[in-house]
Each structure stands twice: as structure tokens, then as C-alpha cells.
């Protein structure tokens, strides 16, 4: 929509009109007017570069532009007003509204503008008050400096609204950060649980694969190794059992007995892992509860 400056043919109020339309209603006096006439009316009465146009006229027009959300144009008009009077607090004030993209200073409007324009900056800002000061600089200070007491209060009120909105947004972002941290922690705990389960699965598989063979071999070895002790050294000497078999059996028994204790160590490790998994699950439940509370 090609918005252009116009002046109400009835009341002389400054307007920002859609030149594609034929007619509109004046926001000041509620009178219908022909757009083309209003534009001509503006062009014949206003030339912002003419020295005859007062700061008051420009300020009035800048207000209309701000109200319509035409911030860039409003900023330009304010600069023109400041050329005529550098101490005009209204021009500094309207430049501030233009800079912040604020069509008005209602708390809702300010909150939405802050969210849309400064979200990522607020996340990085250490302190809300100095952040608000930085986004208002230098127009806010100028406006307050040159304003009479009555206006100064309104200006300061906007600063406080901005501060509240930034603080609220900062609180939201902190909450979101905590939720993200909880989710990361939960993901890493789930990883741990998966790894522990995986380890136990492998252990279970190894046990089933090896155990029966080892058990039979081991028991045979022990019997063979113990046989000469029970049957007397004669068993060996008499040649009932060849000595190589005896030596082999002893070696196998030496290997088998620690393997048995290794199995019991693995059982202990499995019990520890199961306890750890239980602890991890409890921690996950606690973190999920924390996220629920933060989102509530
Ligand atoms: Zn009018």
C-alpha cells in the first residue's frame, strides 16, 4: 500500500493515506474526504523543506506517521523538526518511538515490540536496566532533558514499562534455558541407560555362548586334577593316567577357577549397573517433573 502524506480537507489534521484508495474517513473529525483532494491539500500547504513550516506542524504530522506505523518517515520528519528547534522534546520523544517501532506506549504494544525486536539481544544482555538505556539512547535522554515536568513523567513511565517488559522477557528466556538444560540432561541419562543395557545384553550373550562348554571342561579338569590326590600318587606312576593329561588338567583347573570368580564379578557389575539404571530413571522423572512445573 503506497502511503502518502495528506491533510484533511475539513479539519486540516495531518493524515497518512493509502493513495490507491479513492476516499477515506478522517481519524480526527470523522469526515469523509477524497484522497486525491487531501493529498493536494497537503502538497499545497506543506513542504517540509520550506522554512515557513513550523516545528509544531511537523511534530503533528510525525505523530500521525508513528500512529500508522510509518516509523522511517516519522524519523525523517522529526529530524526536520529538530533542524528548526534542536531542543524540542517532542521530536526527540517521537524519534524514540520510531526507533523502538512503537505506534503507542501501551504495555501490550511495548511487550510485543520488545519480544519481536530484541529477543536475542535480551538473552545476551547482562542487566535489564542498562539494556533498556542502551536501546533508548540517545533520544530518551534528550526528550527527558528538554521536557517540562508534566511531560517528563510520561516519558519516564515508558522507560519503566520497557524495563518491565524486558525483565519479563528475560525471565521467560531463563525459564526456556532451564528447560533446555533439563532436556539435555535427560538425553544424556537415557544414553547412559542404553549403554548399560547394551553392556548387560552383551554380557548375557557371552554367558550363554561360553558357559556350558566351560562348565563341562572345567569340571572334567578338576576331577582329573584331583583324581591322583584321592587315588594316590600310584595312579600316575602305574600309568592309569598319563602325566601330560594330569598337567593339562591342573592347568585347565587353574584357568577355570578364576573364570568362575570372574563370572561372579560380572554378576556384581550387573547388579551395580541395574542400580545405576534405577537411579538414572529416578533422576529423569525428577527432571521431567521440573520441566512440567516450569511450563505450568
Ligand atoms: Zn478531519
py3Dmol code that shows the C-alpha trace and the ligand (Angstrom):
import py3Dmol

protein = """\
ATOM      1  CA  UNK A   1       0.000   0.000   0.000  1.00  0.00           C
ATOM      2  CA  UNK A   2       1.561   3.293  -1.105  1.00  0.00           C
ATOM      3  CA  UNK A   3       1.025   5.523   1.921  1.00  0.00           C
ATOM      4  CA  UNK A   4       1.468   9.232   1.375  1.00  0.00           C
ATOM      5  CA  UNK A   5       1.057  12.359   3.416  1.00  0.00           C
ATOM      6  CA  UNK A   6      -2.298  14.152   3.267  1.00  0.00           C
ATOM      7  CA  UNK A   7      -4.181  16.878   5.068  1.00  0.00           C
ATOM      8  CA  UNK A   8      -7.870  16.633   5.975  1.00  0.00           C
ATOM      9  CA  UNK A   9      -9.873  18.969   3.761  1.00  0.00           C
ATOM     10  CA  UNK A  10     -12.315  19.537   6.633  1.00  0.00           C
ATOM     11  CA  UNK A  11     -10.284  19.963   9.841  1.00  0.00           C
ATOM     12  CA  UNK A  12      -6.736  20.274   8.490  1.00  0.00           C
ATOM     13  CA  UNK A  13      -5.467  17.282  10.508  1.00  0.00           C
ATOM     14  CA  UNK A  14      -2.394  15.540   9.153  1.00  0.00           C
ATOM     15  CA  UNK A  15      -3.040  12.071   7.773  1.00  0.00           C
ATOM     16  CA  UNK A  16      -1.180   9.230   6.194  1.00  0.00           C
ATOM     17  CA  UNK A  17      -3.397   7.892   3.408  1.00  0.00           C
ATOM     18  CA  UNK A  18      -3.419   4.951   1.017  1.00  0.00           C
ATOM     19  CA  UNK A  19      -3.146   6.625  -2.400  1.00  0.00           C
ATOM     20  CA  UNK A  20      -4.631   3.532  -4.099  1.00  0.00           C
ATOM     21  CA  UNK A  21      -7.989   4.264  -2.430  1.00  0.00           C
ATOM     22  CA  UNK A  22     -10.434   6.893  -3.591  1.00  0.00           C
ATOM     23  CA  UNK A  23     -11.870   8.064  -0.305  1.00  0.00           C
ATOM     24  CA  UNK A  24     -11.318   7.692   3.434  1.00  0.00           C
ATOM     25  CA  UNK A  25     -12.603   8.992   6.757  1.00  0.00           C
ATOM     26  CA  UNK A  26     -10.543  11.475   8.749  1.00  0.00           C
ATOM     27  CA  UNK A  27      -9.361   9.981  12.052  1.00  0.00           C
ATOM     28  CA  UNK A  28      -9.656  13.368  13.757  1.00  0.00           C
ATOM     29  CA  UNK A  29     -13.037  14.733  12.660  1.00  0.00           C
ATOM     30  CA  UNK A  30     -14.684  11.590  11.222  1.00  0.00           C
ATOM     31  CA  UNK A  31     -15.469  13.406   7.988  1.00  0.00           C
ATOM     32  CA  UNK A  32     -15.185  11.502   4.704  1.00  0.00           C
ATOM     33  CA  UNK A  33     -12.758  13.032   2.234  1.00  0.00           C
ATOM     34  CA  UNK A  34     -11.498  12.385  -1.302  1.00  0.00           C
ATOM     35  CA  UNK A  35      -7.966  11.062  -1.051  1.00  0.00           C
ATOM     36  CA  UNK A  36      -6.693  12.979  -4.057  1.00  0.00           C
ATOM     37  CA  UNK A  37      -8.005  16.258  -2.650  1.00  0.00           C
ATOM     38  CA  UNK A  38      -6.465  15.579   0.748  1.00  0.00           C
ATOM     39  CA  UNK A  39      -3.088  14.818  -0.870  1.00  0.00           C
ATOM     40  CA  UNK A  40      -3.300  18.007  -2.921  1.00  0.00           C
ATOM     41  CA  UNK A  41      -4.318  19.858   0.220  1.00  0.00           C
ATOM     42  CA  UNK A  42      -1.179  18.576   1.942  1.00  0.00           C
ATOM     43  CA  UNK A  43       1.082  19.367  -1.008  1.00  0.00           C
ATOM     44  CA  UNK A  44      -0.181  22.901  -1.343  1.00  0.00           C
ATOM     45  CA  UNK A  45       0.041  23.658   2.367  1.00  0.00           C
ATOM     46  CA  UNK A  46       3.070  21.660   3.406  1.00  0.00           C
ATOM     47  CA  UNK A  47       6.521  21.481   2.055  1.00  0.00           C
ATOM     48  CA  UNK A  48       8.672  20.237   4.880  1.00  0.00           C
ATOM     49  CA  UNK A  49      11.751  21.795   3.388  1.00  0.00           C
ATOM     50  CA  UNK A  50      10.233  25.241   3.438  1.00  0.00           C
ATOM     51  CA  UNK A  51      11.329  27.352   6.346  1.00  0.00           C
ATOM     52  CA  UNK A  52       7.744  28.569   6.817  1.00  0.00           C
ATOM     53  CA  UNK A  53       6.673  25.135   8.096  1.00  0.00           C
ATOM     54  CA  UNK A  54       6.882  25.205  11.869  1.00  0.00           C
ATOM     55  CA  UNK A  55       8.186  22.515  14.170  1.00  0.00           C
ATOM     56  CA  UNK A  56       4.648  22.189  15.567  1.00  0.00           C
ATOM     57  CA  UNK A  57       3.269  21.263  12.155  1.00  0.00           C
ATOM     58  CA  UNK A  58       5.981  18.683  11.631  1.00  0.00           C
ATOM     59  CA  UNK A  59       5.509  17.181  15.094  1.00  0.00           C
ATOM     60  CA  UNK A  60       1.797  16.856  14.441  1.00  0.00           C
ATOM     61  CA  UNK A  61       2.493  15.041  11.197  1.00  0.00           C
ATOM     62  CA  UNK A  62       5.168  12.814  12.782  1.00  0.00           C
ATOM     63  CA  UNK A  63       2.607  11.749  15.398  1.00  0.00           C
ATOM     64  CA  UNK A  64       0.217  10.629  12.646  1.00  0.00           C
ATOM     65  CA  UNK A  65       3.018   8.675  10.955  1.00  0.00           C
ATOM     66  CA  UNK A  66       4.022   6.973  14.228  1.00  0.00           C
ATOM     67  CA  UNK A  67       0.407   6.093  14.852  1.00  0.00           C
ATOM     68  CA  UNK A  68       0.229   4.493  11.407  1.00  0.00           C
ATOM     69  CA  UNK A  69       3.466   2.554  11.941  1.00  0.00           C
ATOM     70  CA  UNK A  70       5.380   4.541   9.306  1.00  0.00           C
ATOM     71  CA  UNK A  71       8.441   4.860  11.559  1.00  0.00           C
ATOM     72  CA  UNK A  72      11.126   5.625   8.982  1.00  0.00           C
ATOM     73  CA  UNK A  73       9.160   8.563   7.595  1.00  0.00           C
ATOM     74  CA  UNK A  74       8.304   9.777  11.109  1.00  0.00           C
ATOM     75  CA  UNK A  75      12.008   9.743  11.997  1.00  0.00           C
ATOM     76  CA  UNK A  76      12.770  11.894   8.938  1.00  0.00           C
ATOM     77  CA  UNK A  77      10.045  14.397   9.813  1.00  0.00           C
ATOM     78  CA  UNK A  78      11.364  14.602  13.401  1.00  0.00           C
ATOM     79  CA  UNK A  79      14.829  15.378  12.050  1.00  0.00           C
ATOM     80  CA  UNK A  80      13.253  18.258  10.085  1.00  0.00           C
ATOM     81  CA  UNK A  81      11.548  19.465  13.273  1.00  0.00           C
ATOM     82  CA  UNK A  82      14.866  19.292  15.159  1.00  0.00           C
ATOM     83  CA  UNK A  83      16.515  21.431  12.475  1.00  0.00           C
ATOM     84  CA  UNK A  84      14.039  24.149  13.462  1.00  0.00           C
ATOM     85  CA  UNK A  85      14.347  23.526  17.202  1.00  0.00           C
ATOM     86  CA  UNK A  86      17.052  21.102  18.431  1.00  0.00           C
ATOM     87  CA  UNK A  87      15.586  21.269  21.941  1.00  0.00           C
ATOM     88  CA  UNK A  88      12.072  20.153  21.003  1.00  0.00           C
ATOM     89  CA  UNK A  89      11.483  17.295  23.452  1.00  0.00           C
ATOM     90  CA  UNK A  90       8.510  16.021  21.387  1.00  0.00           C
ATOM     91  CA  UNK A  91      10.716  15.455  18.347  1.00  0.00           C
ATOM     92  CA  UNK A  92      13.259  13.540  20.458  1.00  0.00           C
ATOM     93  CA  UNK A  93      10.415  11.563  22.013  1.00  0.00           C
ATOM     94  CA  UNK A  94       8.848  10.672  18.649  1.00  0.00           C
ATOM     95  CA  UNK A  95      12.291   9.671  17.352  1.00  0.00           C
ATOM     96  CA  UNK A  96      12.492   7.281  20.305  1.00  0.00           C
ATOM     97  CA  UNK A  97       9.075   5.764  19.450  1.00  0.00           C
ATOM     98  CA  UNK A  98      10.177   5.471  15.809  1.00  0.00           C
ATOM     99  CA  UNK A  99      13.451   3.791  16.797  1.00  0.00           C
ATOM    100  CA  UNK A 100      11.625   1.281  19.002  1.00  0.00           C
ATOM    101  CA  UNK A 101       8.844   0.779  16.398  1.00  0.00           C
ATOM    102  CA  UNK A 102       6.207   1.730  18.952  1.00  0.00           C
ATOM    103  CA  UNK A 103       2.920   3.028  17.448  1.00  0.00           C
ATOM    104  CA  UNK A 104       1.796   3.747  21.045  1.00  0.00           C
ATOM    105  CA  UNK A 105       3.060   3.209  24.581  1.00  0.00           C
ATOM    106  CA  UNK A 106       0.507   0.701  25.883  1.00  0.00           C
ATOM    107  CA  UNK A 107       2.119  -2.053  27.906  1.00  0.00           C
ATOM    108  CA  UNK A 108       0.876  -4.750  25.481  1.00  0.00           C
ATOM    109  CA  UNK A 109       2.226  -2.936  22.437  1.00  0.00           C
ATOM    110  CA  UNK A 110       5.574  -2.387  24.162  1.00  0.00           C
ATOM    111  CA  UNK A 111       5.714  -6.040  25.259  1.00  0.00           C
ATOM    112  CA  UNK A 112       5.100  -7.337  21.730  1.00  0.00           C
ATOM    113  CA  UNK A 113       7.607  -4.905  20.180  1.00  0.00           C
ATOM    114  CA  UNK A 114      10.263  -5.881  22.738  1.00  0.00           C
ATOM    115  CA  UNK A 115       9.666  -9.585  22.088  1.00  0.00           C
ATOM    116  CA  UNK A 116       9.789  -9.210  18.316  1.00  0.00           C
ATOM    117  CA  UNK A 117      12.757  -6.877  18.001  1.00  0.00           C
ATOM    118  CA  UNK A 118      15.045  -7.564  20.943  1.00  0.00           C
ATOM    119  CA  UNK A 119      14.554 -11.200  21.952  1.00  0.00           C
ATOM    120  CA  UNK A 120      18.080 -12.409  21.086  1.00  0.00           C
ATOM    121  CA  UNK A 121      19.693  -9.204  22.417  1.00  0.00           C
ATOM    122  CA  UNK A 122      17.844  -9.593  25.718  1.00  0.00           C
ATOM    123  CA  UNK A 123      19.149 -13.150  26.016  1.00  0.00           C
ATOM    124  CA  UNK A 124      22.726 -11.801  25.876  1.00  0.00           C
ATOM    125  CA  UNK A 125      22.126  -8.676  27.975  1.00  0.00           C
ATOM    126  CA  UNK A 126      23.542  -8.897  31.486  1.00  0.00           C
ATOM    127  CA  UNK A 127      21.293  -6.265  33.041  1.00  0.00           C
ATOM    128  CA  UNK A 128      17.743  -5.253  32.019  1.00  0.00           C
ATOM    129  CA  UNK A 129      18.042  -1.586  33.084  1.00  0.00           C
ATOM    130  CA  UNK A 130      21.242  -0.889  31.173  1.00  0.00           C
ATOM    131  CA  UNK A 131      19.802  -2.781  28.198  1.00  0.00           C
ATOM    132  CA  UNK A 132      16.723  -0.507  28.152  1.00  0.00           C
ATOM    133  CA  UNK A 133      19.016   2.523  28.497  1.00  0.00           C
ATOM    134  CA  UNK A 134      21.036   1.340  25.525  1.00  0.00           C
ATOM    135  CA  UNK A 135      18.041   0.832  23.211  1.00  0.00           C
ATOM    136  CA  UNK A 136      16.579   4.238  24.238  1.00  0.00           C
ATOM    137  CA  UNK A 137      19.847   6.079  23.723  1.00  0.00           C
ATOM    138  CA  UNK A 138      20.127   8.955  22.922  1.00  0.00           C
ATOM    139  CA  UNK A 139      16.527  10.016  22.209  1.00  0.00           C
ATOM    140  CA  UNK A 140      15.155   9.197  25.659  1.00  0.00           C
ATOM    141  CA  UNK A 141      17.767  11.246  27.498  1.00  0.00           C
ATOM    142  CA  UNK A 142      17.263  14.168  25.104  1.00  0.00           C
ATOM    143  CA  UNK A 143      13.482  14.056  25.482  1.00  0.00           C
ATOM    144  CA  UNK A 144      13.663  13.942  29.286  1.00  0.00           C
ATOM    145  CA  UNK A 145      16.294  16.679  29.369  1.00  0.00           C
ATOM    146  CA  UNK A 146      14.214  19.192  27.373  1.00  0.00           C
ATOM    147  CA  UNK A 147      10.721  18.205  28.577  1.00  0.00           C
ATOM    148  CA  UNK A 148       8.665  20.154  31.130  1.00  0.00           C
ATOM    149  CA  UNK A 149       7.946  18.280  34.388  1.00  0.00           C
ATOM    150  CA  UNK A 150       4.443  17.201  33.283  1.00  0.00           C
ATOM    151  CA  UNK A 151       5.718  15.504  30.118  1.00  0.00           C
ATOM    152  CA  UNK A 152       8.839  14.148  31.777  1.00  0.00           C
ATOM    153  CA  UNK A 153       6.636  11.883  33.927  1.00  0.00           C
ATOM    154  CA  UNK A 154       5.062  10.291  30.825  1.00  0.00           C
ATOM    155  CA  UNK A 155       8.472   9.710  29.298  1.00  0.00           C
ATOM    156  CA  UNK A 156       9.819   8.093  32.456  1.00  0.00           C
ATOM    157  CA  UNK A 157       6.680   5.929  32.600  1.00  0.00           C
ATOM    158  CA  UNK A 158       7.529   4.441  29.199  1.00  0.00           C
ATOM    159  CA  UNK A 159      11.054   3.674  30.399  1.00  0.00           C
ATOM    160  CA  UNK A 160       9.551   1.759  33.339  1.00  0.00           C
ATOM    161  CA  UNK A 161       7.165  -0.127  31.022  1.00  0.00           C
ATOM    162  CA  UNK A 162      10.104  -1.056  28.789  1.00  0.00           C
ATOM    163  CA  UNK A 163      12.038  -2.211  31.834  1.00  0.00           C
ATOM    164  CA  UNK A 164       9.143  -4.418  32.999  1.00  0.00           C
ATOM    165  CA  UNK A 165       8.747  -5.954  29.517  1.00  0.00           C
ATOM    166  CA  UNK A 166      12.477  -6.655  29.187  1.00  0.00           C
ATOM    167  CA  UNK A 167      12.583  -8.208  32.664  1.00  0.00           C
ATOM    168  CA  UNK A 168       9.546 -10.380  31.849  1.00  0.00           C
ATOM    169  CA  UNK A 169      11.141 -11.491  28.595  1.00  0.00           C
ATOM    170  CA  UNK A 170      14.413 -12.205  30.385  1.00  0.00           C
ATOM    171  CA  UNK A 171      12.517 -14.360  32.899  1.00  0.00           C
ATOM    172  CA  UNK A 172      10.866 -16.271  30.033  1.00  0.00           C
ATOM    173  CA  UNK A 173      14.231 -16.833  28.360  1.00  0.00           C
ATOM    174  CA  UNK A 174      15.823 -18.035  31.607  1.00  0.00           C
ATOM    175  CA  UNK A 175      12.945 -20.462  32.050  1.00  0.00           C
ATOM    176  CA  UNK A 176      13.436 -21.717  28.492  1.00  0.00           C
ATOM    177  CA  UNK A 177      17.185 -22.141  29.136  1.00  0.00           C
ATOM    178  CA  UNK A 178      16.486 -24.211  32.245  1.00  0.00           C
ATOM    179  CA  UNK A 179      14.051 -26.395  30.277  1.00  0.00           C
ATOM    180  CA  UNK A 180      16.675 -26.877  27.546  1.00  0.00           C
ATOM    181  CA  UNK A 181      19.308 -27.817  30.148  1.00  0.00           C
ATOM    182  CA  UNK A 182      16.917 -30.345  31.734  1.00  0.00           C
ATOM    183  CA  UNK A 183      16.185 -31.869  28.329  1.00  0.00           C
ATOM    184  CA  UNK A 184      19.907 -32.190  27.586  1.00  0.00           C
ATOM    185  CA  UNK A 185      20.491 -33.866  30.944  1.00  0.00           C
ATOM    186  CA  UNK A 186      17.605 -36.273  30.283  1.00  0.00           C
ATOM    187  CA  UNK A 187      19.046 -37.157  26.864  1.00  0.00           C
ATOM    188  CA  UNK A 188      22.454 -37.917  28.376  1.00  0.00           C
ATOM    189  CA  UNK A 189      20.883 -40.042  31.175  1.00  0.00           C
ATOM    190  CA  UNK A 190      18.919 -42.012  28.549  1.00  0.00           C
ATOM    191  CA  UNK A 191      22.219 -42.534  26.713  1.00  0.00           C
ATOM    192  CA  UNK A 192      23.782 -43.938  29.882  1.00  0.00           C
ATOM    193  CA  UNK A 193      20.843 -46.297  30.387  1.00  0.00           C
ATOM    194  CA  UNK A 194      21.064 -47.509  26.802  1.00  0.00           C
ATOM    195  CA  UNK A 195      24.788 -48.138  27.159  1.00  0.00           C
ATOM    196  CA  UNK A 196      24.304 -50.052  30.412  1.00  0.00           C
ATOM    197  CA  UNK A 197      21.543 -52.168  28.870  1.00  0.00           C
ATOM    198  CA  UNK A 198      23.723 -52.776  25.844  1.00  0.00           C
ATOM    199  CA  UNK A 199      26.629 -53.875  28.013  1.00  0.00           C
ATOM    200  CA  UNK A 200      24.403 -56.243  30.001  1.00  0.00           C
ATOM    201  CA  UNK A 201      22.960 -57.693  26.808  1.00  0.00           C
ATOM    202  CA  UNK A 202      26.464 -58.472  25.528  1.00  0.00           C
ATOM    203  CA  UNK A 203      27.380 -59.987  28.870  1.00  0.00           C
ATOM    204  CA  UNK A 204      24.239 -62.137  28.820  1.00  0.00           C
ATOM    205  CA  UNK A 205      25.083 -63.312  25.302  1.00  0.00           C
ATOM    206  CA  UNK A 206      28.690 -64.198  26.221  1.00  0.00           C
ATOM    207  CA  UNK A 207      27.460 -66.086  29.259  1.00  0.00           C
ATOM    208  CA  UNK A 208      25.108 -68.247  27.202  1.00  0.00           C
ATOM    209  CA  UNK A 209      27.673 -68.751  24.472  1.00  0.00           C
ATOM    210  CA  UNK A 210      30.563 -69.907  26.652  1.00  0.00           C
ATOM    211  CA  UNK A 211      29.229 -71.165  29.902  1.00  0.00           C
ATOM    212  CA  UNK A 212      28.154 -74.727  29.139  1.00  0.00           C
ATOM    213  CA  UNK A 213      31.387 -75.672  27.351  1.00  0.00           C
ATOM    214  CA  UNK A 214      33.477 -74.089  30.057  1.00  0.00           C
ATOM    215  CA  UNK A 215      31.482 -75.745  32.829  1.00  0.00           C
ATOM    216  CA  UNK A 216      31.915 -79.257  31.388  1.00  0.00           C
ATOM    217  CA  UNK A 217      35.609 -78.729  30.591  1.00  0.00           C
ATOM    218  CA  UNK A 218      36.207 -77.161  33.995  1.00  0.00           C
ATOM    219  CA  UNK A 219      34.540 -79.928  35.985  1.00  0.00           C
ATOM    220  CA  UNK A 220      36.374 -82.578  33.978  1.00  0.00           C
ATOM    221  CA  UNK A 221      39.646 -80.792  34.611  1.00  0.00           C
ATOM    222  CA  UNK A 222      39.025 -80.591  38.337  1.00  0.00           C
ATOM    223  CA  UNK A 223      38.127 -84.295  38.532  1.00  0.00           C
ATOM    224  CA  UNK A 224      41.238 -85.227  36.601  1.00  0.00           C
ATOM    225  CA  UNK A 225      43.413 -82.893  38.641  1.00  0.00           C
ATOM    226  CA  UNK A 226      42.036 -84.168  41.936  1.00  0.00           C
ATOM    227  CA  UNK A 227      41.950 -87.887  40.948  1.00  0.00           C
ATOM    228  CA  UNK A 228      45.622 -88.625  41.727  1.00  0.00           C
ATOM    229  CA  UNK A 229      45.262 -86.948  45.107  1.00  0.00           C
ATOM    230  CA  UNK A 230      42.330 -89.224  46.004  1.00  0.00           C
ATOM    231  CA  UNK A 231      43.639 -92.339  44.227  1.00  0.00           C
ATOM    232  CA  UNK A 232      47.186 -91.789  45.462  1.00  0.00           C
ATOM    233  CA  UNK A 233      50.331 -90.999  43.545  1.00  0.00           C
ATOM    234  CA  UNK A 234      50.226 -94.600  42.364  1.00  0.00           C
ATOM    235  CA  UNK A 235      47.536 -93.709  39.854  1.00  0.00           C
ATOM    236  CA  UNK A 236      50.091 -91.645  37.999  1.00  0.00           C
ATOM    237  CA  UNK A 237      53.002 -93.954  38.479  1.00  0.00           C
ATOM    238  CA  UNK A 238      51.034 -97.036  37.463  1.00  0.00           C
ATOM    239  CA  UNK A 239      50.162 -95.334  34.240  1.00  0.00           C
ATOM    240  CA  UNK A 240      46.372 -95.183  34.697  1.00  0.00           C
ATOM    241  CA  UNK A 241      46.604 -91.560  33.768  1.00  0.00           C
ATOM    242  CA  UNK A 242      49.345 -90.222  31.535  1.00  0.00           C
ATOM    243  CA  UNK A 243      51.241 -87.407  33.212  1.00  0.00           C
ATOM    244  CA  UNK A 244      50.627 -84.973  30.337  1.00  0.00           C
ATOM    245  CA  UNK A 245      46.898 -85.327  30.919  1.00  0.00           C
ATOM    246  CA  UNK A 246      47.414 -84.611  34.619  1.00  0.00           C
ATOM    247  CA  UNK A 247      49.472 -81.498  33.907  1.00  0.00           C
ATOM    248  CA  UNK A 248      46.903 -80.380  31.335  1.00  0.00           C
ATOM    249  CA  UNK A 249      44.052 -80.918  33.778  1.00  0.00           C
ATOM    250  CA  UNK A 250      45.839 -78.944  36.510  1.00  0.00           C
ATOM    251  CA  UNK A 251      46.459 -76.032  34.115  1.00  0.00           C
ATOM    252  CA  UNK A 252      42.854 -76.075  32.957  1.00  0.00           C
ATOM    253  CA  UNK A 253      41.618 -76.133  36.556  1.00  0.00           C
ATOM    254  CA  UNK A 254      43.885 -73.174  37.375  1.00  0.00           C
ATOM    255  CA  UNK A 255      42.280 -71.329  34.468  1.00  0.00           C
ATOM    256  CA  UNK A 256      38.722 -72.425  35.263  1.00  0.00           C
ATOM    257  CA  UNK A 257      38.597 -71.461  38.933  1.00  0.00           C
ATOM    258  CA  UNK A 258      39.363 -67.755  38.349  1.00  0.00           C
ATOM    259  CA  UNK A 259      36.892 -67.854  35.409  1.00  0.00           C
ATOM    260  CA  UNK A 260      34.201 -68.878  37.922  1.00  0.00           C
ATOM    261  CA  UNK A 261      35.043 -65.945  40.172  1.00  0.00           C
ATOM    262  CA  UNK A 262      35.097 -63.692  37.071  1.00  0.00           C
ATOM    263  CA  UNK A 263      31.502 -64.772  36.474  1.00  0.00           C
ATOM    264  CA  UNK A 264      30.532 -63.728  39.982  1.00  0.00           C
ATOM    265  CA  UNK A 265      32.290 -60.391  39.469  1.00  0.00           C
ATOM    266  CA  UNK A 266      30.238 -59.881  36.324  1.00  0.00           C
ATOM    267  CA  UNK A 267      27.100 -60.592  38.343  1.00  0.00           C
ATOM    268  CA  UNK A 268      28.118 -57.878  40.806  1.00  0.00           C
ATOM    269  CA  UNK A 269      28.789 -55.481  37.936  1.00  0.00           C
ATOM    270  CA  UNK A 270      25.340 -56.247  36.519  1.00  0.00           C
ATOM    271  CA  UNK A 271      23.746 -55.529  39.903  1.00  0.00           C
ATOM    272  CA  UNK A 272      25.624 -52.200  40.053  1.00  0.00           C
ATOM    273  CA  UNK A 273      24.513 -51.322  36.542  1.00  0.00           C
ATOM    274  CA  UNK A 274      20.907 -52.147  37.379  1.00  0.00           C
ATOM    275  CA  UNK A 275      21.121 -49.902  40.452  1.00  0.00           C
ATOM    276  CA  UNK A 276      22.614 -47.136  38.303  1.00  0.00           C
ATOM    277  CA  UNK A 277      19.836 -47.521  35.734  1.00  0.00           C
ATOM    278  CA  UNK A 278      17.251 -47.231  38.508  1.00  0.00           C
ATOM    279  CA  UNK A 279      18.956 -44.065  39.822  1.00  0.00           C
ATOM    280  CA  UNK A 280      19.098 -42.604  36.296  1.00  0.00           C
ATOM    281  CA  UNK A 281      15.385 -43.323  35.772  1.00  0.00           C
ATOM    282  CA  UNK A 282      14.516 -41.577  39.049  1.00  0.00           C
ATOM    283  CA  UNK A 283      16.606 -38.551  38.013  1.00  0.00           C
ATOM    284  CA  UNK A 284      14.865 -38.439  34.617  1.00  0.00           C
ATOM    285  CA  UNK A 285      11.459 -38.499  36.335  1.00  0.00           C
ATOM    286  CA  UNK A 286      12.549 -35.639  38.627  1.00  0.00           C
ATOM    287  CA  UNK A 287      13.805 -33.581  35.652  1.00  0.00           C
ATOM    288  CA  UNK A 288      10.580 -34.195  33.716  1.00  0.00           C
ATOM    289  CA  UNK A 289       8.599 -33.045  36.740  1.00  0.00           C
ATOM    290  CA  UNK A 290      10.760 -29.892  36.918  1.00  0.00           C
ATOM    291  CA  UNK A 291      10.049 -29.165  33.225  1.00  0.00           C
ATOM    292  CA  UNK A 292       6.311 -29.645  33.824  1.00  0.00           C
ATOM    293  CA  UNK A 293       6.412 -27.166  36.724  1.00  0.00           C
ATOM    294  CA  UNK A 294       8.369 -24.596  34.650  1.00  0.00           C
ATOM    295  CA  UNK A 295       5.912 -24.862  31.759  1.00  0.00           C
ATOM    296  CA  UNK A 296       2.856 -24.655  34.012  1.00  0.00           C
TER     297      UNK A 296
END
"""
ligand_1 = """\
1
ZN
Zn -10.529 15.909 9.580
"""
view = py3Dmol.view(width=600, height=400)
view.addModel(protein, "pdb")
view.setStyle({"model": 0}, {"cartoon": {"style": "trace"}})
view.addModel(ligand_1, "xyz")
view.setStyle({"model": 1}, {"stick": {}})
view.zoomTo()
view.show()
